[in-house]
Amino acid sequence: MNARGVFMGPGGIRAGWRFAAFAALWYAGDWLVFPLASRVHRFSDTGFTPEDLLVYESAGALYMVAVSALLVRLERHRMSWFGFSLGRGVLRLFGTGCLWGGAAVTLLLLIGWSCGYVRFGGAAEHGAHLWRYLLLWLAAMLVIGLDEELQFRGYALASLTRGLGFWPAAAVLSLAFAGAHVTKPMETAPDIINIVLLGLFTAYSVLRTGSLWFAIGFHAAFDFFALAFYGSPNTGNRGLPLAHHLLDTHIDGPAWLTGGAQGLEASWLLPALLLLMAWLLRRVYPVTRYPHD
């Protein structure tokens, strides 16, 4: 094999080099995004206020869009090569993902409520503050979904799929997705396992729909309803609900059901729910539409 053959294959740049380039730029983002965002916003001690999340994740999402666009441009592909297009049907896919993400969280809470472990006490914010934080949280969770799906289900998944196959690539990136959460305090095995499963489910949605937009909507809505709307605990906030969440929800009971201090994503009910949703996803989107040429 000549030197060109080391880097180039029948489909262009070899998958390993594609992913390596993305990973290098991805890693560089850890050293660039926060310092740049800090120039325009003073972050709180926790980094988990809606303003903190909106500024940081917006910067991260813009960086990931730029990196992905650069790489596909160099390869003479379009952004649709990895499922990120603005074409027909995007809003429907995004909206459907939002409905599924919100419904999943709500169902988990309703099961807890039916067992006597969840109580709803009305709005936690009122008047102008309610509308202000509603808009802030919606924007913040949207860019979180955009940023993290571009990282773990975007160009990286497309490049690894062409080298390893879809499911090995999805598994590697879902483990990396969970690994990015391990550094948060108070993490437990159920939480990390469920994060892997959430990563596999959103990757599966890309396989069935051929688009990132269902996954972006699902991710954004899951986080919005769990953390901002209902006020489920979060380990990044010392196992407490985030400040300025919208509903006065009291969650108690066994951690296997409610997730405990790790939040709803650590509930052992979630794997069964994700399995059911994967079955439904296959019924709703019966044709595999990924990867793209």
C-alpha positions in Angstrom: 0.0 0.0 0.0 1.4 3.4 -1.0 1.3 6.5 1.2 -1.9 7.7 -0.5 -3.5 4.3 0.3 -2.9 4.8 4.0 -5.2 7.8 4.1 -7.5 7.2 1.1 -9.9 4.3 0.4 -12.6 3.6 -2.2 -15.0 6.0 -0.5 -12.5 8.8 0.0 -10.7 9.6 3.3 -10.5 6.4 5.4 -13.0 6.3 8.3 -10.3 6.2 11.0 -8.7 9.4 9.8 -12.0 11.1 9.5 -12.8 10.3 13.1 -9.3 11.1 14.3 -9.6 14.6 12.7 -13.0 15.1 14.3 -11.8 13.8 17.7 -8.8 16.2 17.6 -10.9 19.2 16.9 -13.5 18.0 19.4 -10.8 17.8 22.1 -9.5 21.2 21.2 -13.0 22.6 21.8 -12.6 21.8 25.5 -9.8 24.3 25.6 -11.4 26.9 23.5 -15.1 27.1 24.2 -15.2 27.8 27.9 -12.4 30.5 27.8 -14.1 32.3 24.9 -17.6 32.0 26.6 -16.1 33.4 29.8 -15.2 36.6 28.0 -18.9 37.4 27.5 -20.5 35.8 30.6 -19.5 35.3 34.2 -20.4 31.8 35.1 -21.8 30.8 38.5 -20.1 28.4 40.9 -22.2 25.5 39.8 -22.3 26.4 36.1 -25.9 25.1 36.0 -28.0 28.3 35.9 -30.1 28.7 32.8 -27.9 31.6 31.7 -24.7 29.5 32.3 -26.1 26.6 30.2 -27.4 28.8 27.5 -24.1 30.7 27.0 -21.8 27.7 27.3 -23.9 25.2 25.2 -24.6 27.9 22.5 -20.8 28.4 22.1 -20.3 24.6 22.1 -23.0 24.0 19.5 -21.7 26.8 17.2 -18.2 25.2 17.5 -19.5 21.7 16.7 -21.5 23.1 13.7 -18.3 24.8 12.5 -16.1 21.8 12.9 -18.6 19.4 11.2 -19.1 21.9 8.4 -15.4 22.2 7.9 -14.8 18.5 7.7 -17.6 17.7 5.3 -16.6 20.7 3.2 -13.0 19.3 2.9 -14.5 16.0 1.8 -16.9 17.7 -0.6 -19.9 16.4 1.2 -23.0 18.2 2.5 -24.1 18.4 6.1 -26.8 15.9 5.2 -24.0 13.3 4.9 -24.2 12.8 8.7 -27.9 13.6 9.0 -27.8 17.3 9.7 -29.8 19.0 7.0 -32.4 21.8 7.0 -34.5 20.3 4.3 -38.1 19.1 4.1 -39.5 17.3 7.1 -36.9 18.6 9.6 -39.5 20.4 11.8 -41.7 17.4 11.9 -38.9 15.1 13.0 -37.7 17.6 15.6 -41.2 18.1 16.9 -41.8 14.4 17.1 -38.6 13.9 19.0 -39.6 16.6 21.4 -43.0 14.9 22.0 -41.3 11.6 22.6 -38.7 13.1 25.0 -41.3 15.0 27.0 -43.7 12.0 27.1 -40.9 9.7 28.4 -40.1 12.0 31.4 -43.8 12.6 32.1 -44.6 8.9 32.1 -41.7 8.2 34.6 -43.1 10.9 36.9 -46.7 9.6 36.6 -45.6 6.1 37.6 -43.9 7.6 40.6 -47.0 9.7 41.4 -49.3 6.6 41.1 -47.0 5.0 43.7 -47.3 8.0 46.0 -43.7 9.1 45.6 -44.3 12.3 43.5 -46.3 15.3 44.5 -47.1 18.3 42.3 -47.4 21.6 44.1 -48.1 24.1 41.3 -45.8 26.6 39.7 -42.4 27.3 41.3 -42.0 30.6 39.5 -44.7 33.2 39.0 -45.5 36.2 36.8 -42.7 37.7 34.7 -40.2 35.4 36.3 -42.1 32.3 35.1 -42.1 33.5 31.5 -38.4 34.7 31.7 -37.2 31.3 32.9 -39.4 29.4 30.6 -37.8 31.1 27.6 -34.3 30.7 29.1 -34.7 27.0 29.8 -36.3 26.3 26.4 -33.3 28.0 24.7 -30.7 26.4 27.0 -32.1 22.9 26.6 -32.4 23.3 22.8 -28.7 24.1 22.4 -27.7 21.3 24.9 -29.5 18.8 22.6 -27.9 20.4 19.5 -24.4 20.4 21.0 -24.4 16.9 22.4 -26.1 15.2 19.5 -23.6 16.8 17.1 -20.8 15.5 19.3 -22.0 11.9 19.7 -24.4 11.2 16.9 -23.2 13.6 14.2 -20.1 13.5 12.1 -18.4 11.1 14.6 -21.2 8.5 14.2 -21.1 8.9 10.4 -17.4 8.4 10.1 -17.1 5.5 12.6 -20.1 3.7 10.9 -18.3 3.6 7.7 -15.3 2.0 9.4 -16.8 -0.2 12.1 -20.5 -0.6 11.1 -23.4 1.2 12.7 -23.9 -0.7 16.0 -20.2 -0.9 17.0 -19.9 2.8 16.2 -23.1 3.6 18.2 -21.8 1.6 21.1 -18.4 3.3 21.2 -19.9 6.7 21.1 -22.6 5.9 23.6 -19.9 4.8 26.0 -18.0 8.0 25.3 -21.3 9.9 26.0 -21.6 8.2 29.4 -17.9 8.8 30.0 -18.4 12.5 29.6 -20.9 12.4 32.6 -18.6 10.3 34.9 -16.7 13.3 36.1 -19.9 14.8 37.6 -20.1 14.2 41.4 -22.4 11.6 42.9 -22.7 9.5 39.7 -23.9 5.9 40.2 -23.9 2.7 38.0 -27.6 3.0 37.1 -27.2 6.6 36.0 -24.2 5.7 33.8 -25.8 2.6 32.3 -29.0 4.5 31.5 -26.9 7.3 29.8 -25.4 4.6 27.6 -28.9 3.3 26.8 -30.1 6.8 26.0 -27.2 7.3 23.7 -28.0 4.0 21.9 -31.7 5.0 21.6 -30.9 8.4 20.0 -28.3 6.7 17.7 -31.1 4.2 16.7 -33.3 7.2 15.9 -30.7 8.4 13.4 -30.6 5.0 11.8 -34.3 4.8 11.4 -35.0 8.4 10.4 -31.8 9.2 8.6 -31.6 12.5 10.4 -30.2 14.0 13.6 -33.3 16.1 14.2 -35.4 13.5 16.0 -32.5 12.9 18.4 -31.9 16.6 18.9 -35.6 17.1 19.8 -35.7 14.0 22.0 -32.6 15.0 23.9 -33.6 18.7 24.3 -37.1 17.8 25.5 -36.0 15.0 27.9 -33.6 17.4 29.6 -36.1 20.3 29.6 -38.9 18.3 31.2 -36.7 16.4 33.6 -34.6 19.3 34.8 -36.2 22.6 34.0 -39.9 21.9 34.0 -40.5 19.2 36.7 -37.3 19.9 38.6 -35.8 16.5 38.9 -32.5 16.4 40.8 -29.1 16.7 39.0 -25.7 15.4 40.1 -24.1 18.5 38.7 -26.1 20.5 41.2 -25.1 18.4 44.2 -28.1 16.1 43.8 -30.6 19.0 44.0 -33.1 20.4 41.5 -31.7 23.2 39.4 -32.6 26.7 40.6 -35.5 28.4 38.9 -37.1 25.2 37.6 -40.7 25.8 36.7 -42.9 23.4 38.6 -42.9 22.8 42.4 -42.5 19.0 42.1 -41.5 16.9 45.2 -39.9 13.5 44.3 -39.3 11.0 47.0 -39.2 7.2 47.3 -36.7 4.4 46.3 -33.9 5.4 44.0 -34.6 2.4 41.7 -37.9 3.9 40.8 -37.4 7.7 41.0 -33.6 7.8 40.3 -32.9 9.4 43.7 -30.3 12.2 43.8 -29.2 11.3 40.3 -32.5 12.3 38.8 -35.1 10.5 36.6 -32.5 9.3 34.1 -31.2 6.9 36.8 -34.5 5.2 37.3 -34.5 1.5 36.6 -37.8 2.0 34.8 -36.0 3.8 32.0 -34.4 0.8 30.3 -37.8 -0.8 29.8 -39.3 2.4 28.6 -36.4 2.9 26.1 -36.9 -0.7 24.8 -40.6 0.1 24.3 -39.8 3.3 22.5 -37.2 1.6 20.3 -39.9 -0.9 19.2 -42.3 2.0 18.5 -39.6 3.8 16.6 -39.1 0.8 14.3 -42.9 0.7 13.7 -43.2 4.4 12.9 -40.0 4.5 10.8 -39.9 1.0 9.3 -37.1 1.7 6.7 -33.5 2.1 7.6 -32.4 5.5 6.2 -28.7 5.7 7.3 -25.9 6.0 6.5 -26.1 8.3 3.5 -23.9 8.1 0.4 
